[in-house]
Amino acid sequence: MQAREATMEALVGALAPEEGLVEQIIARVCEEIPSYAPVPHESLIASVKRNLGLAARTISTGRVPTAEEISEAEVSTLERLEQGVPIEDIMRGFRVVLTSIQAHLVDVAPCHGVEPADVVALSSLLWRLGDTFSARVAVVYRQHDIAAAVADQQRRTDWVMRVLTLGLPSTELHQGVVAYGLHRESHLYALRGVPLDTVSPLVLRREIERLAAQPGAGDLVIQSGGEVVGLVRRVPSEIQQGVVAMGPARPLSEARESFDIATRVLAAVRRPLRAGVHSLESVTWRLGVAQCPEVTQVLRDRYLAPLRGHGEFGRVVVEALDGYLRHRRNIPAAAAALHVHHNTLRYRLRRFEEIASCSLEESDTLVELAWLLAGLRPDDLDAL
């Protein structure tokens, strides 16, 4: 037993990172794998020495380490990825190193009195080491790939948000144009979207991309918090998973202005949340409701305050007014939508005129009520 241990110890000693052996292995790697040519020689020397140490440790213990124990695989993989070596060549590179180590052992084994059966067993041990090493490389690569994708997405998100909210100097703008395949001379629509309550931002983003993005058009749609924002070359249609506000088409250098308008459009249509695509052309005067809360408060005092104290009747009156205006002042259509008799609707509208001291025949009254209803909050009805 002692003789065999001494033989194995001598064999392990033959794996010492002697300069001639290291250079021989490096030469074979570079000859068989062209992508290793740009890798700094010092880096290759360090890597081969680590792998010789790993092989020596495996032979000495007679046990293949677990993937988690092979730190050498992580170090080498991250180095090579940074140096531009493809993942398949990284795995192949270790196989070449391992083959060289195995060939070296076969050559020196007779000199140390190693039995042929032991040489076969050691070769099998080294090949199992290669499988475990490759498994660790795959895990490291997957983690690196995920981390790189996350970092790239964060850079993309940061650039888009800065374009939309701050504006960027010409140099940074050009860098993003090149990096993300945008057409700098194109006019782009800024958008800002909010998913419906039961929908995730990811689902809304994918719907927007499907309906708005064009192959090779250089559209950018991202998630930011619970919202979706972006730059697209055409307005999406038939959005069903959320409310999407569009700014007007502008050059990329004026994207901030387009996004500001999209933000104001969104504020105008968020209460209540109405799925679909909205723009200046669709919201028109409603944009002012979100921008001028002082006007809305004046109208609350003028039309809602007199209804306080009327309890449930005050709430059904507000409902009647909303239905009446939504259906273009068509009594039968509004009554049908409210599921009441048309005479009931007429009575509620007439009582409102009496209570609020106004006339629904007056144009100003109709405009003011439309404004008030567009800015109505849930607590406004609770206060009645």
C-alpha positions as CSV (number, residue, x, y, z in Angstrom):
1,M,0.0,0.0,0.0
2,Q,2.8,2.4,0.9
3,A,4.5,1.6,-2.4
4,R,1.4,2.5,-4.3
5,E,0.9,5.7,-2.4
6,A,4.5,6.7,-3.2
7,T,3.9,5.9,-6.8
8,M,0.7,8.1,-6.9
9,E,2.6,10.9,-5.1
10,A,5.3,10.7,-7.7
11,L,2.8,10.8,-10.5
12,V,1.1,13.9,-8.9
13,G,4.5,15.5,-8.7
14,A,4.9,15.0,-12.5
15,L,2.0,17.5,-12.9
16,A,3.9,20.3,-11.3
17,P,3.5,23.4,-13.6
18,E,6.9,23.1,-15.1
19,E,7.5,25.8,-17.8
20,G,8.1,23.4,-20.6
21,L,4.9,21.4,-20.0
22,V,2.9,24.6,-19.6
23,E,4.2,26.1,-22.9
24,Q,3.5,22.8,-24.7
25,I,-0.1,22.8,-23.6
26,I,-0.6,26.5,-24.5
27,A,0.8,25.9,-27.9
28,R,-1.6,23.0,-28.5
29,V,-4.6,25.1,-27.4
30,C,-3.7,28.0,-29.6
31,E,-3.0,25.7,-32.6
32,E,-6.4,23.9,-32.3
33,I,-8.6,26.8,-31.2
34,P,-7.9,30.1,-33.2
35,S,-10.1,32.2,-30.9
36,Y,-7.5,31.8,-28.2
37,A,-4.9,33.7,-30.3
38,P,-5.8,37.2,-28.9
39,V,-5.8,35.9,-25.2
40,P,-2.8,37.4,-23.3
41,H,-0.1,34.8,-22.9
42,E,0.2,35.5,-19.1
43,S,-3.5,34.7,-18.8
44,L,-3.1,31.4,-20.5
45,I,-0.1,30.5,-18.3
46,A,-2.2,31.2,-15.2
47,S,-5.1,29.2,-16.5
48,V,-3.0,26.1,-17.5
49,K,-1.3,26.2,-14.0
50,R,-4.7,26.2,-12.3
51,N,-5.9,23.3,-14.4
52,L,-2.7,21.3,-13.7
53,G,-3.3,21.9,-10.0
54,L,-6.9,20.8,-10.4
55,A,-5.9,17.6,-12.1
56,A,-3.2,16.9,-9.5
57,R,-5.7,17.4,-6.7
58,T,-8.2,15.1,-8.3
59,I,-5.6,12.3,-8.8
60,S,-4.3,12.8,-5.3
61,T,-7.7,12.4,-3.6
62,G,-9.0,9.9,-6.1
63,R,-12.2,11.9,-6.2
64,V,-13.8,14.2,-8.8
65,P,-14.7,17.4,-7.1
66,T,-18.3,18.6,-7.4
67,A,-19.1,21.4,-9.9
68,E,-19.5,23.9,-7.0
69,E,-15.9,23.0,-5.8
70,I,-14.3,23.8,-9.2
71,S,-13.5,27.5,-8.7
72,E,-11.0,27.2,-11.6
73,A,-13.8,26.8,-14.1
74,E,-15.5,30.1,-12.9
75,V,-12.3,32.1,-13.0
76,S,-11.3,30.8,-16.5
77,T,-14.8,31.2,-18.0
78,L,-15.2,34.8,-16.9
79,E,-11.8,35.7,-18.1
80,R,-12.3,34.1,-21.5
81,L,-15.8,35.7,-21.9
82,E,-14.3,39.1,-21.2
83,Q,-11.6,38.3,-23.8
84,G,-14.2,37.5,-26.5
85,V,-13.7,33.7,-26.5
86,P,-17.0,31.9,-27.5
87,I,-18.5,29.6,-24.8
88,E,-18.1,26.5,-27.0
89,D,-14.4,27.3,-27.4
90,I,-14.0,27.7,-23.7
91,M,-15.3,24.2,-23.1
92,R,-13.2,22.9,-26.0
93,G,-10.1,24.6,-24.6
94,F,-10.4,22.8,-21.3
95,R,-10.8,19.5,-23.2
96,V,-7.6,20.2,-25.1
97,V,-5.8,21.0,-21.8
98,L,-7.2,17.8,-20.2
99,T,-6.2,15.7,-23.2
100,S,-2.7,17.1,-23.0
101,I,-2.5,16.4,-19.2
102,Q,-3.8,12.9,-19.8
103,A,-1.2,12.2,-22.6
104,H,1.5,13.5,-20.3
105,L,0.5,11.1,-17.5
106,V,0.5,8.2,-19.9
107,D,4.0,9.1,-21.0
108,V,5.4,9.4,-17.5
109,A,3.4,6.7,-15.8
110,P,5.8,3.9,-16.7
111,C,8.7,5.9,-15.4
112,H,7.1,5.8,-11.9
113,G,6.0,2.2,-12.0
114,V,2.3,2.9,-12.4
115,E,0.4,-0.2,-13.4
116,P,-1.6,-0.1,-16.7
117,A,-4.9,-0.7,-14.8
118,D,-4.2,2.4,-12.7
119,V,-3.4,4.4,-15.8
120,V,-6.8,3.5,-17.2
121,A,-8.5,4.4,-13.9
122,L,-6.8,7.7,-13.7
123,S,-7.7,8.5,-17.3
124,S,-11.3,7.8,-16.5
125,L,-11.1,10.0,-13.4
126,L,-9.8,12.9,-15.6
127,W,-12.5,12.5,-18.1
128,R,-15.1,12.6,-15.4
129,L,-13.4,15.8,-14.2
130,G,-13.8,17.2,-17.7
131,D,-17.5,16.5,-17.6
132,T,-17.9,18.2,-14.2
133,F,-15.7,21.1,-15.3
134,S,-17.9,21.6,-18.4
135,A,-21.0,21.5,-16.2
136,R,-19.6,24.3,-14.0
137,V,-18.6,26.3,-17.1
138,A,-22.2,26.1,-18.4
139,V,-23.6,27.3,-15.1
140,V,-21.2,30.2,-15.0
141,Y,-21.9,31.1,-18.6
142,R,-25.7,31.1,-18.0
143,Q,-25.3,33.3,-14.9
144,H,-23.0,35.6,-16.8
145,D,-25.4,35.7,-19.7
146,I,-28.4,36.6,-17.5
147,A,-26.4,39.2,-15.7
148,A,-25.2,40.7,-19.0
149,A,-28.8,40.8,-20.3
150,V,-30.0,42.4,-17.1
151,A,-27.3,45.0,-17.3
152,D,-28.0,45.7,-21.0
153,Q,-31.7,46.1,-20.3
154,Q,-31.0,48.5,-17.5
155,R,-28.7,50.6,-19.7
156,R,-31.4,50.6,-22.4
157,T,-34.1,51.6,-19.8
158,D,-31.9,54.4,-18.4
159,W,-31.2,55.7,-21.9
160,V,-34.8,55.7,-23.0
161,M,-36.0,57.4,-19.7
162,R,-33.3,60.1,-20.0
163,V,-34.3,60.7,-23.7
164,L,-38.0,61.0,-22.7
165,T,-37.7,63.0,-19.5
166,L,-34.4,64.9,-19.6
167,G,-33.2,65.1,-23.1
168,L,-29.7,64.1,-24.0
169,P,-26.6,65.8,-25.5
170,S,-26.1,65.1,-29.2
171,T,-23.2,62.7,-28.5
172,E,-25.1,60.5,-26.0
173,L,-28.1,60.6,-28.3
174,H,-26.0,59.3,-31.2
175,Q,-24.5,56.6,-29.1
176,G,-28.0,55.3,-28.2
177,V,-29.1,55.5,-31.9
178,V,-26.3,53.3,-32.9
179,A,-26.6,50.9,-30.0
180,Y,-30.3,50.4,-30.3
181,G,-30.8,50.6,-34.0
182,L,-33.0,53.7,-34.1
183,H,-33.4,55.9,-37.1
184,R,-32.3,59.3,-35.9
185,E,-34.0,61.2,-38.7
186,S,-37.3,59.4,-38.2
187,H,-40.2,61.0,-36.4
188,L,-41.1,58.9,-33.4
189,Y,-44.2,58.7,-31.1
190,A,-43.5,58.8,-27.4
191,L,-45.9,56.6,-25.5
192,R,-46.8,56.0,-21.9
193,G,-49.1,53.1,-20.9
194,V,-50.7,51.7,-17.7
195,P,-51.9,48.1,-17.6
196,L,-55.4,47.2,-16.4
197,D,-55.6,46.1,-12.8
198,T,-55.5,42.4,-13.6
199,V,-52.7,42.8,-16.2
200,S,-48.9,42.8,-15.7
201,P,-46.8,45.5,-17.4
202,L,-45.0,42.7,-19.4
203,V,-48.3,41.7,-21.0
204,L,-49.1,45.3,-22.0
205,R,-45.5,45.8,-23.3
206,R,-45.8,42.7,-25.5
207,E,-49.2,43.8,-26.8
208,I,-47.8,47.2,-27.7
209,E,-44.7,45.7,-29.4
210,R,-46.9,43.3,-31.4
211,L,-49.2,46.1,-32.6
212,A,-46.8,49.0,-33.0
213,A,-43.3,47.7,-33.6
214,Q,-42.2,47.2,-37.1
215,P,-39.4,44.8,-38.2
216,G,-36.2,46.7,-38.4
217,A,-37.9,50.0,-37.5
218,G,-35.8,50.6,-34.4
219,D,-38.7,50.9,-31.9
220,L,-37.9,50.9,-28.2
221,V,-40.6,49.8,-25.7
222,I,-39.6,49.2,-22.1
223,Q,-41.1,48.7,-18.7
224,S,-40.5,51.3,-16.1
225,G,-42.0,50.5,-12.7
226,G,-45.6,49.5,-13.2
227,E,-45.8,51.4,-16.5
228,V,-44.7,50.9,-20.1
229,V,-43.0,53.7,-22.0
230,G,-41.2,53.9,-25.3
231,L,-40.6,55.3,-28.7
232,V,-42.4,53.8,-31.8
233,R,-42.8,54.7,-35.4
234,R,-46.5,54.0,-35.6
235,V,-49.5,54.3,-33.3
236,P,-50.7,50.9,-32.0
237,S,-54.3,50.0,-32.5
238,E,-56.9,48.0,-30.6
239,I,-55.0,47.9,-27.3
240,Q,-57.0,45.8,-24.9
241,Q,-54.6,45.2,-22.0
242,G,-54.3,48.8,-20.7
243,V,-54.5,52.5,-21.5
244,V,-51.8,53.8,-23.8
245,A,-51.3,57.6,-24.2
246,M,-49.4,58.8,-27.3
247,G,-47.5,62.0,-27.8
248,P,-47.3,63.5,-31.3
249,A,-44.6,62.3,-33.7
250,R,-41.4,64.2,-33.2
251,P,-37.7,63.9,-34.1
252,L,-35.7,62.0,-31.5
253,S,-34.2,65.2,-30.3
254,E,-37.7,66.4,-29.4
255,A,-38.9,63.1,-27.8
256,R,-39.1,64.8,-24.4
257,E,-41.8,67.2,-25.7
258,S,-43.8,64.2,-27.2
259,F,-43.5,62.3,-23.9
260,D,-44.7,65.3,-21.9
261,I,-47.8,65.4,-24.0
262,A,-48.3,61.7,-23.6
263,T,-48.0,62.1,-19.8
264,R,-50.7,64.8,-19.8
265,V,-53.0,62.7,-22.1
266,L,-52.6,59.7,-19.7
267,A,-53.6,61.9,-16.7
268,A,-56.7,62.9,-18.6
269,V,-57.9,59.4,-19.2
270,R,-56.7,57.5,-16.1
271,R,-60.0,58.2,-14.2
272,P,-61.7,56.0,-15.1
273,L,-59.1,53.7,-16.7
274,R,-60.3,53.1,-20.2
275,A,-58.4,50.5,-22.3
276,G,-57.3,51.7,-25.7
277,V,-55.0,54.3,-27.3
278,H,-55.5,57.9,-26.5
279,S,-53.9,61.1,-27.9
280,L,-54.4,64.8,-28.1
281,E,-56.9,64.3,-30.9
282,S,-59.0,61.9,-28.8
283,V,-59.0,63.7,-25.4
284,T,-59.0,67.3,-26.7
285,W,-60.5,69.5,-23.9
286,R,-60.3,66.7,-21.3
287,L,-56.5,67.5,-21.2
288,G,-57.4,70.6,-19.3
289,V,-59.3,68.7,-16.6
290,A,-56.1,67.1,-15.3
291,Q,-54.1,70.3,-15.7
292,C,-56.6,72.7,-14.0
293,P,-57.9,71.1,-10.7
294,E,-58.9,74.6,-9.6
295,V,-61.6,74.8,-12.3
296,T,-62.9,71.3,-11.3
297,Q,-63.2,72.5,-7.7
298,V,-65.2,75.5,-8.7
299,L,-67.6,73.2,-10.6
300,R,-67.8,70.8,-7.6
301,D,-69.0,73.7,-5.5
302,R,-71.4,74.9,-8.2
303,Y,-73.1,71.6,-9.1
304,L,-72.2,68.9,-6.5
305,A,-72.4,71.0,-3.3
306,P,-76.2,71.6,-3.7
307,L,-76.7,67.8,-4.0
308,R,-75.2,67.2,-0.5
309,G,-77.8,66.1,1.9
310,H,-79.9,64.4,-0.7
311,G,-78.1,61.1,0.0
312,E,-78.7,58.3,-2.5
313,F,-80.8,60.5,-4.7
314,G,-77.9,62.8,-5.2
315,R,-75.8,59.9,-6.5
316,V,-78.5,58.7,-8.9
317,V,-78.8,62.3,-10.2
318,V,-75.1,62.4,-11.0
319,E,-75.5,59.0,-12.7
320,A,-78.4,60.4,-14.7
321,L,-76.3,63.4,-15.8
322,D,-73.4,61.2,-16.9
323,G,-75.7,58.9,-18.9
324,Y,-77.5,61.8,-20.5
325,L,-74.2,63.4,-21.7
326,R,-72.6,60.2,-22.7
327,H,-75.6,59.4,-25.0
328,R,-75.6,62.8,-26.7
329,R,-78.6,64.0,-24.6
330,N,-80.8,61.3,-26.1
331,I,-83.3,60.5,-23.4
332,P,-84.5,57.1,-24.6
333,A,-80.9,55.9,-25.3
334,A,-79.6,57.1,-21.9
335,A,-82.6,55.7,-20.0
336,A,-82.1,52.3,-21.7
337,A,-78.4,52.3,-20.7
338,L,-79.3,53.3,-17.1
339,H,-82.1,50.7,-17.0
340,V,-84.7,53.2,-15.9
341,H,-87.9,54.5,-17.5
342,H,-87.4,57.6,-19.7
343,N,-89.8,59.6,-17.5
344,T,-87.7,58.7,-14.5
345,L,-84.6,60.0,-16.2
346,R,-86.5,63.3,-17.1
347,Y,-87.6,63.7,-13.5
348,R,-84.0,63.3,-12.2
349,L,-82.6,65.8,-14.7
350,R,-85.4,68.3,-13.9
351,R,-84.8,67.9,-10.2
352,F,-81.1,68.6,-10.7
353,E,-81.9,71.8,-12.5
354,E,-84.1,72.9,-9.6
355,I,-81.5,71.9,-6.9
356,A,-78.5,73.4,-8.6
357,S,-80.3,76.4,-10.0
358,C,-79.2,75.8,-13.6
359,S,-80.6,74.9,-17.0
360,L,-79.5,71.9,-19.1
361,E,-80.4,74.0,-22.2
362,E,-77.5,76.3,-21.5
363,S,-74.3,75.5,-23.5
364,D,-72.1,76.6,-20.7
365,T,-73.9,74.4,-18.2
366,L,-73.4,71.3,-20.5
367,V,-69.7,72.1,-21.0
368,E,-69.1,72.6,-17.3
369,L,-70.9,69.4,-16.4
370,A,-68.9,67.4,-18.9
371,W,-65.7,68.9,-17.4
372,L,-66.9,68.1,-13.9
373,L,-67.9,64.5,-14.7
374,A,-64.5,64.0,-16.5
375,G,-62.7,65.0,-13.3
376,L,-65.1,63.2,-10.9
377,R,-63.4,61.3,-8.0
378,P,-64.9,58.4,-6.0
379,D,-64.9,60.5,-2.9
380,D,-67.0,63.2,-4.6
381,L,-69.9,60.7,-4.6
382,D,-69.2,59.6,-1.1
383,A,-69.6,63.1,0.1
384,L,-73.1,63.4,-1.2
